[in-house]
Amino acid sequence: MFAPIEFLPLSLLIFACAVTLVGGFVKGAVGFAMPLIMISGMGILIEPQIIVAGVIIPIVATNMMQVARAGLGSAWDSLKEHWRYVLVVCIMILVSAQFLRSIPANGMFIVLGVPVVGLCVVQLIGWHPKIPAKNLRVFEWGAGALSGTLGGLAGTWGPPTVLYLLALDTPRDRQMAVQGVIYGLGSVMLFLGHLRSGVLNAQTWQLSALLVVPAIVGMWLGFKLGDRFDQERFRRVTLWVLVIAGVNLIRRGLVG
C-alpha cells in the first residue's frame, strides 16, 4: 500500500492534492503564496507537522522551476548582491527546523497561523519599510534571521523576502530573479533541516513527493493563464482568503 494512505485517509489525500494544485497555480500566476496556501488550506483538516512535511518537496521543485525560468545568469548576479541575506536565511532555516517537533500541536496551529495573517495584512495595506543606507547591513542580517526562522518553523519565508526587497527598492523586473535564488536555496535548506529534525521521514517524504505533481501542474497552468486576468486584483483576493484561513488556524490553536 502506498505509504501516505497509511496515515491520511484517501479523502484527505485528495484534499491535500487539490489545495496544492491551487497553491501551484497562484505561484505560477503571481509568483508567490504556494506555501501559505498549502499551510492555511491543509490546516483546516490535517495535522500541522504532516502539513509542513508535505510542503517541503513541492517547495524545492517549484522554486527550482522559478530559478530556471529567471535564468542562471540572473540567479548568480542576485546571489552576489544579496549573499548576506541568503546566508542567514539558510542558516536559520536549518536551526529553527530542529525545534518544530518540540512544539505542541495547538501551538503549531498558532505558529503557522500568525505569520500567514500578519504577512498577508502587511501586503494588503501596502506597507514596506524604508531603510537608511547606514542601517542596511544590520537590516540584511535581521531580516534574514526573521525570514529563516519562519521558514524553518512554518515553511514560508516568501512574504518577509518580498518586504526585504521592497525596502531596498529593488526594481520589479529584478525581484523575480532575486526571489527565485532565495526561495531555491532556502527550500534546499528546509529539505535538509527537516531530514535532520525527523519531520521528513520514511512516511511523510512519500506524501511530500506525491504533492509535487499537483504543484507542478498548478504552476504550469499559472504560467499559461496568469496574463489573462487582472493580477493585482487576483493577488489581493488571494491575500484576503489567506487571512481568513490563517485566522482559522489561530482559532484552532487557541480552542483546540
PEKA-V735541 format. One record per residue. SS is DSSP state (2 for helix, 1 for strand, 0 for the rest). BURIAL is b if it has 24 or more other ideal C-beta (glycine too) atoms within 12 Angstrom, else e. Layout:
ss=SS burial=BURIAL
ss=SS burial=BURIAL
This chain:
ss=0 burial=e
ss=0 burial=e
ss=0 burial=e
ss=2 burial=b
ss=2 burial=e
ss=2 burial=e
ss=2 burial=b
ss=0 burial=b
ss=0 burial=e
ss=2 burial=e
ss=2 burial=e
ss=2 burial=b
ss=2 burial=b
ss=2 burial=e
ss=2 burial=b
ss=2 burial=b
ss=2 burial=b
ss=2 burial=b
ss=2 burial=b
ss=2 burial=b
ss=2 burial=b
ss=2 burial=b
ss=2 burial=b
ss=2 burial=b
ss=2 burial=b
ss=2 burial=b
ss=2 burial=b
ss=2 burial=b
ss=2 burial=b
ss=2 burial=b
ss=0 burial=b
ss=0 burial=b
ss=0 burial=b
ss=2 burial=b
ss=2 burial=b
ss=2 burial=b
ss=2 burial=b
ss=2 burial=b
ss=2 burial=b
ss=2 burial=b
ss=2 burial=b
ss=2 burial=b
ss=0 burial=b
ss=0 burial=b
ss=0 burial=b
ss=0 burial=b
ss=0 burial=b
ss=2 burial=b
ss=2 burial=b
ss=2 burial=b
ss=2 burial=b
ss=2 burial=b
ss=2 burial=b
ss=2 burial=b
ss=2 burial=b
ss=2 burial=b
ss=2 burial=b
ss=2 burial=b
ss=2 burial=b
ss=2 burial=b
ss=2 burial=b
ss=2 burial=b
ss=2 burial=b
ss=2 burial=b
ss=2 burial=b
ss=2 burial=b
ss=2 burial=b
ss=2 burial=e
ss=2 burial=b
ss=2 burial=b
ss=0 burial=e
ss=2 burial=e
ss=2 burial=e
ss=2 burial=b
ss=2 burial=b
ss=2 burial=e
ss=2 burial=e
ss=2 burial=b
ss=2 burial=b
ss=2 burial=e
ss=2 burial=e
ss=0 burial=b
ss=2 burial=e
ss=2 burial=b
ss=2 burial=b
ss=2 burial=b
ss=2 burial=b
ss=2 burial=b
ss=2 burial=b
ss=2 burial=b
ss=2 burial=b
ss=2 burial=b
ss=2 burial=b
ss=2 burial=b
ss=2 burial=b
ss=2 burial=b
ss=2 burial=b
ss=0 burial=b
ss=0 burial=b
ss=2 burial=b
ss=2 burial=b
ss=2 burial=e
ss=0 burial=b
ss=0 burial=e
ss=2 burial=b
ss=2 burial=e
ss=2 burial=b
ss=2 burial=b
ss=2 burial=b
ss=2 burial=b
ss=2 burial=b
ss=2 burial=b
ss=2 burial=b
ss=2 burial=b
ss=2 burial=b
ss=2 burial=b
ss=2 burial=b
ss=2 burial=b
ss=2 burial=b
ss=2 burial=b
ss=2 burial=e
ss=2 burial=e
ss=2 burial=b
ss=2 burial=e
ss=2 burial=e
ss=0 burial=e
ss=0 burial=e
ss=0 burial=e
ss=0 burial=e
ss=0 burial=e
ss=0 burial=e
ss=0 burial=e
ss=2 burial=e
ss=2 burial=e
ss=2 burial=e
ss=2 burial=e
ss=2 burial=e
ss=2 burial=e
ss=2 burial=b
ss=2 burial=b
ss=2 burial=b
ss=2 burial=b
ss=2 burial=b
ss=2 burial=b
ss=2 burial=b
ss=2 burial=b
ss=2 burial=b
ss=2 burial=b
ss=2 burial=b
ss=2 burial=b
ss=2 burial=b
ss=2 burial=b
ss=2 burial=b
ss=2 burial=b
ss=0 burial=b
ss=0 burial=b
ss=0 burial=b
ss=2 burial=b
ss=2 burial=b
ss=2 burial=b
ss=2 burial=b
ss=2 burial=b
ss=2 burial=b
ss=2 burial=b
ss=2 burial=b
ss=2 burial=b
ss=2 burial=b
ss=0 burial=b
ss=0 burial=e
ss=0 burial=b
ss=0 burial=e
ss=2 burial=e
ss=2 burial=e
ss=2 burial=e
ss=2 burial=b
ss=2 burial=b
ss=2 burial=b
ss=2 burial=b
ss=2 burial=b
ss=2 burial=b
ss=2 burial=b
ss=2 burial=b
ss=2 burial=b
ss=2 burial=b
ss=2 burial=b
ss=2 burial=b
ss=2 burial=b
ss=2 burial=b
ss=2 burial=b
ss=2 burial=b
ss=2 burial=b
ss=2 burial=b
ss=2 burial=b
ss=2 burial=b
ss=2 burial=b
ss=2 burial=e
ss=2 burial=b
ss=0 burial=e
ss=0 burial=b
ss=0 burial=b
ss=0 burial=e
ss=0 burial=e
ss=0 burial=b
ss=2 burial=b
ss=2 burial=b
ss=2 burial=b
ss=2 burial=b
ss=2 burial=b
ss=2 burial=b
ss=2 burial=b
ss=2 burial=b
ss=2 burial=b
ss=2 burial=e
ss=2 burial=b
ss=2 burial=b
ss=2 burial=b
ss=2 burial=b
ss=2 burial=b
ss=2 burial=b
ss=2 burial=e
ss=2 burial=e
ss=2 burial=b
ss=2 burial=b
ss=2 burial=e
ss=2 burial=e
ss=2 burial=b
ss=2 burial=e
ss=2 burial=e
ss=0 burial=e
ss=0 burial=e
ss=2 burial=e
ss=2 burial=e
ss=2 burial=e
ss=2 burial=b
ss=2 burial=b
ss=2 burial=e
ss=2 burial=e
ss=2 burial=b
ss=2 burial=b
ss=2 burial=e
ss=2 burial=b
ss=2 burial=b
ss=2 burial=b
ss=2 burial=e
ss=2 burial=b
ss=2 burial=b
ss=2 burial=b
ss=2 burial=b
ss=2 burial=b
ss=2 burial=b
ss=2 burial=e
ss=2 burial=b
ss=2 burial=b
ss=2 burial=e
ss=2 burial=e
ss=0 burial=e
